């Protein structure tokens, strides 16, 4: 029998979670996805809570890496162009599974689950840096602008999940008009 590495287990479980979401993630389905048993997961991670914590940290890293790989850190021509590129990217089929995971993380963070709060903060902090690196050169108060843009992007994502893309597009046009 091959020796299982935590990193391999996390990769397999994250792929599973991207397909099914985090809601209701339990040991048996995660173990099945990783090609092992629930007992072996506990052996490797110590507890279900520790496993979920490490899985969330892994997913946060995956999300941020995927964003950076898909949209390299080049300053946009304008803030509107920056927002347009970000929203266009997040609307792709590639990022749909990450959106599902992101909403699950936020839902549990809203229930004051500490590991989910940590993951949400890591992702949001990473997204702020990611947005700031893409703002046009010379943007006044880029960290503040990145926070404002992140708030709008998160609102856009929520509207889209609720089937309200038109409302999302109106908000984008209102706060970041083209031309």
C-alpha positions in Angstrom: 0.0 0.0 0.0 1.3 3.4 -0.9 2.1 5.9 1.8 -0.4 8.7 1.8 0.9 12.2 2.2 -1.2 15.0 3.7 -0.6 17.1 0.6 -2.0 14.4 -1.6 -5.0 13.9 0.6 -5.7 17.6 0.7 -5.5 17.8 -3.1 -8.0 15.0 -3.5 -10.4 16.3 -0.9 -10.2 19.9 -2.3 -11.2 18.5 -5.8 -14.1 16.7 -4.1 -15.2 19.8 -2.3 -15.0 22.0 -5.4 -17.6 19.6 -6.9 -19.9 19.1 -4.0 -19.3 22.2 -1.8 -18.3 22.3 1.9 -21.8 22.2 3.4 -22.2 18.8 5.1 -18.6 17.8 4.4 -18.2 14.7 6.5 -15.3 12.2 7.0 -16.6 9.3 4.9 -17.2 11.2 1.6 -13.9 13.1 2.1 -12.1 9.8 2.8 -13.7 8.2 -0.3 -12.6 11.1 -2.4 -9.0 10.8 -1.0 -9.0 7.1 -1.6 -8.6 6.2 2.1 -10.7 5.6 5.2 -12.1 8.0 7.7 -9.8 6.4 10.3 -6.7 7.2 8.2 -7.9 10.8 7.8 -8.1 11.1 11.6 -4.6 9.5 11.8 -3.1 12.1 9.4 -5.0 15.1 10.7 -5.7 14.3 14.4 -9.4 15.2 14.4 -12.2 16.2 12.0 -11.8 19.8 13.2 -8.1 19.8 12.3 -8.8 18.2 9.0 -11.4 20.8 8.1 -9.0 23.6 9.2 -6.2 22.3 7.0 -8.6 21.7 4.1 -9.9 25.3 4.4 -6.4 26.6 4.5 -5.5 24.5 1.4 -8.7 25.7 -0.4 -7.9 29.4 0.5 -4.4 28.9 -1.0 -5.9 27.2 -4.1 -8.4 30.0 -4.7 -5.8 32.8 -4.4 -3.3 30.9 -6.6 -6.0 30.3 -9.2 -6.9 34.0 -9.3 -3.2 35.0 -9.6 -2.6 32.5 -12.4 -5.7 33.5 -14.3 -5.2 37.3 -14.1 -1.5 38.2 -13.8 -0.7 41.3 -11.7 -0.6 44.0 -14.4 -2.0 47.4 -13.8 -5.2 48.0 -15.7 -5.8 51.1 -17.9 -8.6 52.3 -15.6 -10.4 51.2 -12.5 -13.4 50.3 -14.7 -11.2 48.1 -16.8 -9.8 46.5 -13.7 -13.2 45.7 -12.3 -14.4 44.5 -15.7 -11.5 42.0 -16.0 -12.0 40.8 -12.4 -15.7 40.2 -12.8 -15.3 38.6 -16.2 -12.8 36.2 -14.7 -15.0 35.3 -11.7 -18.0 34.7 -14.0 -16.1 31.9 -15.9 -16.9 28.2 -15.5 -13.4 27.8 -14.1 -14.3 29.8 -11.0 -17.8 28.6 -10.5 -16.7 25.7 -8.2 -14.6 28.1 -6.2 -17.6 30.4 -5.8 -19.6 27.4 -4.3 -16.8 26.8 -1.8 -16.5 30.5 -1.0 -20.1 30.8 -0.2 -20.0 27.7 2.0 -17.0 29.3 3.8 -18.9 32.5 4.4 -22.0 30.7 5.5 -20.1 28.8 8.2 -18.1 32.0 9.1 -21.5 33.6 9.7 -22.2 30.7 12.2 -19.0 31.8 14.0 -17.0 28.7 13.0 -13.4 29.8 13.8 -11.6 27.9 11.0 -14.1 29.3 8.4 -13.6 32.8 9.7 -9.8 32.4 9.4 -10.2 31.0 5.9 -12.5 33.9 4.9 -10.1 36.5 6.2 -7.2 34.9 4.4 -9.1 34.8 1.2 -10.4 38.4 1.5 -7.0 39.7 2.5 -5.4 37.9 -0.5 -8.1 39.3 -2.8 -7.4 42.8 -1.5 -3.7 42.5 -2.4 -4.7 40.8 -5.7 -7.0 43.7 -6.7 -4.6 46.4 -5.5 -1.9 44.9 -7.8 -4.2 45.3 -10.8 -5.3 48.9 -10.2 -4.1 51.5 -12.6 -0.7 53.1 -11.8 -1.3 56.3 -9.9 -4.6 55.3 -8.3 -5.3 57.5 -5.2 -5.3 55.4 -2.0 -5.0 52.0 -3.8 -5.7 50.0 -0.6 -8.9 51.9 0.0 -9.9 51.6 -3.6 -9.2 47.9 -3.5 -11.4 47.5 -0.4 -14.2 49.4 -2.2 -13.8 47.3 -5.3 -13.7 44.1 -3.3 -17.0 45.0 -1.6 -18.6 45.6 -4.9 -17.2 42.3 -6.4 -18.5 40.4 -3.4 -21.9 42.0 -3.8 -21.9 41.1 -7.5 -21.1 37.5 -6.7 -24.1 37.3 -4.3 -26.4 38.9 -6.8 -25.3 36.5 -9.5 -25.8 33.4 -7.3 -29.4 34.7 -6.7 -29.9 34.9 -10.5 -29.7 38.7 -10.5 -26.9 39.4 -13.0 -28.7 42.4 -14.5 -28.7 44.0 -11.0 -25.0 43.2 -10.6 -24.3 44.8 -14.0 -26.2 47.9 -13.1 -24.2 48.2 -9.8 -20.9 47.9 -11.7 -22.0 50.5 -14.3 -23.1 52.9 -11.5 -19.9 52.8 -9.5 -17.4 52.2 -12.4 -18.8 53.7 -15.6 -17.0 53.0 -18.7 -15.5 55.7 -20.8 
